[in-house]
């Protein structure tokens, strides 16, 4: 009996040891490397995200790109894409099966690092200018005289503001400050532009042996306003500081002033960006013709709005001042979006325009064949047909602007050969490295949870603690 009990006890001990060893094997810490973008210029960087995510989600990984004082060791931007990759390569020494996660320019560095070192086994590219950035082109390349396209854009909206004091709501000043920062880093950031040697070289040598996933962000409305709010007020959540700055004042003045002309002017200013987006979808022409037509629309709309504001000034000096500042915000957003469109960012989309009325009329004539229906009978027949689920639906091919995160187009962020793609909904470029207060679909939290849990395959899996 004692021998039997001893045998059972030994079996239990062996079983426990096997369980512990198995659990240890399956929970082996995964090495990761998180690369920032051009921090404070075109990216907030990852900051403490790796450490926070480790604590919140309980994934068992170590970020090899840290030391005792910094959450992420930044590569030297002045080295450029290829130089930075060489600088970061020693970080991989002694590591295997490393998962790389990168944002913005850091994604280009990570792609070159994958070509240099095979210990980097998979990549997550988040908001990366994989096809280059049109916005960087027109922010860094001289267009007319000694000015870039962006500076010409700023000059145009400054004319709208004239001598008005826009207080701390002045988006134009914030935009100018951002573009000055871009200018200070022009030599480095030009490597992110469309057609740069770095982008062309990386795309000529795609990461065939390193599986990768693309995370791409987009924001539907007012891309510059939301992006600069995220850049300059990162601690205020997802609020659009610059748009909201005027919204309450305009709402109050609209409530106080019931004169139709004034109300119409306020609506025209506030809804200018939305009207621009709607206009693009109504132009049935070739892309080059659309660009020309949209340019004319913007020019005419600017003249119309500024004229209306001056008419308002005769009635309300303060309101006219507010409207000029808000018009400048709206027009800057439109001009920025329009500049992106000039770089071929229009795509076709089939839209339904309603049931085929000709089909219904023909069906009704056949139904009443041999008789003469009165107007009410025939109209009722056509109405029934138009409301039927079996009636063919007419469609039109329209051009729509490609989605963007305010800095990069959707098409610029994507890269052929991706194992999977995740859309970060309503994420401007500076929000793409930010964990949300929820983990719903379309957030960075959800994307990382899915990837680390194996949704795109074992190459991206990180074990739980």
N, C-alpha and C positions, 0 to 999 in steps of 0.2 A: 504493500500500500504506500509506504514512504517513497519507494522507488518511483511509483506511478505519479505521486504528487510532485516529486522532483522533476520528472519528465515534463509534466504539464507546465510547471513553473518556468522551466528552461524554454519551452515553446513560446510562452508568453513574452519572456525577455527578448527572444530572437525576433518575435513579431513586432514588438515595440521598437527595437533597433532598426528593423527594416523600414517601419513606418517613418521613423525619424530621418533615416538616410534618404528615403524617397522624397519626403517633404523638403528636405534640404536641397536635394538635386533639382526639384522642380521650382524651388523658390530662389534659385541662384540670382544674385543681384545683376541687373543688366547695366552695362556701361552706356552712358549717353553723353552727347556733347551738344550744347545749346549755343548757337552763334547769334549774336545781336546783329541788327542792321546798322545803318548809319545813324547811331544814337543821337537824339535831339535835333537831327536835321530831317531825316525821312523815316525815323523809327524811334520809339521809346525804348527799344531793346527788351530783352526778356526780364531784366531786373531780377526780382525774387520769385518769378513764376515757377521755375523748376523746384525750388525748395517748398513753396506753398503747395504746389500740386502734389508733391511727395507726401506732405502731411495730410492734405484733404482727401486724396483718393486712395492712399495706402499702397501705391505701386512701389515695387522694390527696385529702385534704380539709383545710380550714383552719377552725378554730373562731373565728368573728369575735367571740365573747363572751369575750375574754381580754385581758390586758395583760401587762406584763413581770413582774409579781409574783404574779398570781393565775391559777389554772388556769381558773376560771370567775368572772366578775364577778357577784356576787349582786344581784338586784333588791331594793329596799327592801320588806320584808314589810309594813311599816306603811302603805304606799301602797295595799294591797289588790290584787285581781286586775286591775281596770281601770287603776288608777294605775301598777302595775308594768309593764303592757303599754305604757303611754305612755312610761314611763321607758326601756324597752328599745328602743323604736322607732328612735331615732337610730342604734342599732347597725347597722341594716340599710341605712343611707345608703350609696350607692355600690356596693351589691351587688345581684345578680340571681340568680334561681333558687336561693334559699337553702332548705336542708333543715333543719327544726327538729326537735330531739329533746328531749323534756321528761319529767320525772317529777313525780308528786304534784301539788301546787298549781301547779308550774311549767307543767303541761299546760293548766291553765285560763288562765294568763297567755299561753301560746303560742297558744291558740285565739283569744283576743281580739286578739292581735298579728296573726294572720292576717286578721282582719276590718279591721284598721287599715292594713295594708301589703301590697300585692300582690307584693312581691318575695319574700315567704315562699311558696314554691311547693309545699311538701309538709310533712307533719308525722308524726312517730312519737310516739304518746302512750303512755307506759309507766307503768302503775300510777296512772292519773289518776282522780280522783273525778268522772268525766264526768256522773254522775247524782247527785252529792252523796254524802256519807258519813253513814250512820246512826250510826257510832261517834262521829263528831264531834258529832252531835246529843246523844247521851246523855253525852258528856264535857263539854259546855259549857252545856247548858240546865238550869236549876233545875227539879227535880221535886217534892221534898217539903221544906218548910221552906226552908232556905237551901242545900240540898245537891243536887248533880247525881245522876243515876242511877249514875254511876261511883263517886261518893263513898259512896253507899248500899251499893254492891256491895263496896267496900273495907271498910266498917264490918262487913258480914256475915262476910267471911272473917277479919277480925281477931278476931271472936268465936270462930272455930274455933281460931286460934292460942293464944288466951287469954294466959297469961303465959310461954309457952315462948320460949326463945332459939333462933332459927333460924339463927344465925351468918351467914356471908356467903352462905348459900343462900337468903336471904329474898327470894323473888320479890315478895312483897307490898310490901316497902319500895321495890323497884325500880319497881314499877308505880305506887306513890304518887308517886315522884319524877318519873316520866314524865308523870303526870296534872297534877302541879304545873306542869311546863313547858308543857303544853297550856293550863292555866289562865292562865299568864302571857302567853300569846299568844291569848287567847280572842277578842278583837275581830277579829283577822285570820283565825284558823282557822274562825270561824263562817261565813265566806264559802264554806267547803268543805262545809257541812252540807247535808243534804237540804232542798230547798225554799228555799234561799237565793236572794236576788235575783240574785246573780252567776251561779249555776248555771242558774236559770230563764232569764235573759237570754241566756246563751250557747246554751242548747238551743232558744231561740226563733229564733236566727239561726245555724243550723248552717253549718259551713264547706263550702258546696256547691262553691265554686270552688277549694278547696284539698284535694287528695286526702290521706287520712290512713290510718295503720295503727294498730291498737290492740294493745299488748302487755299481757296481764293475768296477774297472778301468783296462785298459790294454795298453801296448805300444808294437808296433810291432818289432822295431829294437833297438839294442844297449841299453838294459835296464839299465845297470849300468851307462853308460855315461850320458844318459838323466836324470836319477834319481839323480845322484850326482850334475849335473848341476843345477837342480831345488833346491836341498838342499843347495848348496853353493852360488848360484847366483840367488836367488828368484826374484830380481828386474829386471832381464834381459829378462823377458818374457819366452817364451818356447824355447829359443835357447839352442842348445846342445853345451855348451862352450868347452867341452873337445874334442869332435869330430872335431868341426870347427877349433880348435886351430892348428891342423896339416893340415887340408884340403887344405887351400890356399897355404901353403908351398909346399905340395906334388903336387898340380895342377901346380904350377909354375915350379917345377923341372921336372915334366912330360912333360911340354911344351918345356922346354929347351933341354931335353935329348930324342932323338929319337931312341936310341939303343933298339932293340926289347927285349933283355933280361931284361934290366932295366925297361922298360915299363911293361913287364909281371910281374916282381917282385912287382912293385908298385900296380898293379891291384890285385895280389894275396893277398897282405897285407890288402889293403883297403876293399876287398870283402870277407875277411875270415869269418866274422860272417854270411854273407849271404850264403856262401858256406856250412857252418855248418847246417843252417836251411834247405837248399835244400837236404843235405845228409840224414837227418832224414827221409824225405819223400820218399826216394828211397830204404830204407831198408825194405824188406818184411820178417819179422821175428817176433817172440814173443817179448814182451816188454823187458824181461830180456836179451835176445840176442841182442836187439837193443842197450841197454845201454852199453853192452860190445863192440859192433861194433863201436858205436859213440866214446867211450873212445879211442879205437884204432885209429879211424880217427883223433881225436884231437892230439894224440901223434905223429902220422905220419906227420900230417900237420904242427905242430909246428917245428918238426925237419927239414922238407922240407923248410919252410919259413926262419928259422934262417940260414940254409945253403945257400939259395939264397941271403940273406942279406949280408952274409960274402963275397960272390962272387961279389956283388955290391960294397963292401968296397974297393976292388982292383981298382975300377974305380972312385968312388966318396965317400970320407970319410964322408962328411957332410950329404949326402943323406942316407947313411947307418945308421947314427946315428938317423935321423928322422924316418926312417923305423923301427928301433928297438923300439922306443918309441910308434909308432903307432901300431906295432904288439902286444906290451904288452897290449895296450888298447883293441884291438880286442880279444885277447886271454882271458883277464879277463872277458869280456862279455860272451864269449863262455863257460868258466869254470863255471861262475855263473849260466848260463842257464842250463848247463849240470848237475850241482849239484841239481837243481830243478827237472830235469828229473829223477834223481836217486830216488826221492821220489814218483815215480809212476805217473808222470804228463803227460804220453803219452796216447792219446786217438785215437780211430780208426776213419777214415773218408773215405767215398766212393768218389773216384775221377774218372772223365771220362778220358779215354785214347784214345778215337776216335771211329769212326764207325766200325762195325763188317765186316771186309773184307771177311771173310769166307762166311758170309751170302750173300754178294754181288756177290761173285764168283759163288755161287750156283744159285742165281737168274739169272745170266747171262747165265749159262749153260742151264738152263731151257728155257730161252728166245730164245736161238739159237738151241734148240733141233731139230735134223733132218738135221741140216746144219753144216758146218764147217767154223766158222768165222775166219778171219785173225787176226793177233796180234793187229792191230790198232782198229779193230771193237770191239774186246773183251775188250781191255783196255779202250776204250771210254765208254763202257757199265758199267764197274766196277767203273770208275770215276764218272759217273752220279749217280750211286747208292750210292757211298760214300758221295756225296754232297746232297743227298735227306734227307729231314726232317723225312721221314718215316723209315729210316734205323735204326735198333737197335744200341745202343751205348754201347760199352764195358766199364766196370768199374773195378777198382782195389781197394782193401782195403789197405790203408796205415796208418802208425802211424804218428801222428803229435803232437808237443809239445802243451800242454795246454797254453792258453794265460795267461799273468801275468802283473802286474803293476810294475814289477821290484823287488818287495819284496814279494808280495802275488800272488799265483796262482788264476786263476778264480775260481777253485773248492774250494779253501780255503776261498774265500770271500763269497761264496754263502751259503745259509742256507735254508733247507727244510721248507716249510710252508709259504714262503714269499707271500704277497698279489700281489706284482709285483717286477720286476727286471729292472734296468736301467743300460745300458752299457755306461760308460764314455770313449769314444773313445780317444785313444792316450793320456791317462792320466796316468803318472807314479804315484807312491804312494804319493810323496810329492805334486803333483798337484791336488789331489782329493778334497782338500778343497779350491781350488782357483777358483774365478769367472773369466770367460773368457771375452774377449773383444766383443764377440758376444754371442747370445743366441741360436745358432744352435743346432740341434739334437746331442746328445752325450756330451754336456757340462753340468757342474753343474748347470749353470743358467737355462737351459732348463728343467733339471730334477726337480729342486725345483719349477719352474713355474708350471709344469704339476701337481706335487703332491699337492702343496698348492692350486691349482685351482680345485682339486677334481678328477683327473684322476684315482686315486687308491681308491677312496671312501671318504666319509665324515670324516673318522678318521684322515686323513692327511690334511684336508682343513683348510686354514687360510683365513679369510675374507679380502677383500680389504678395505683400509682406506676410 
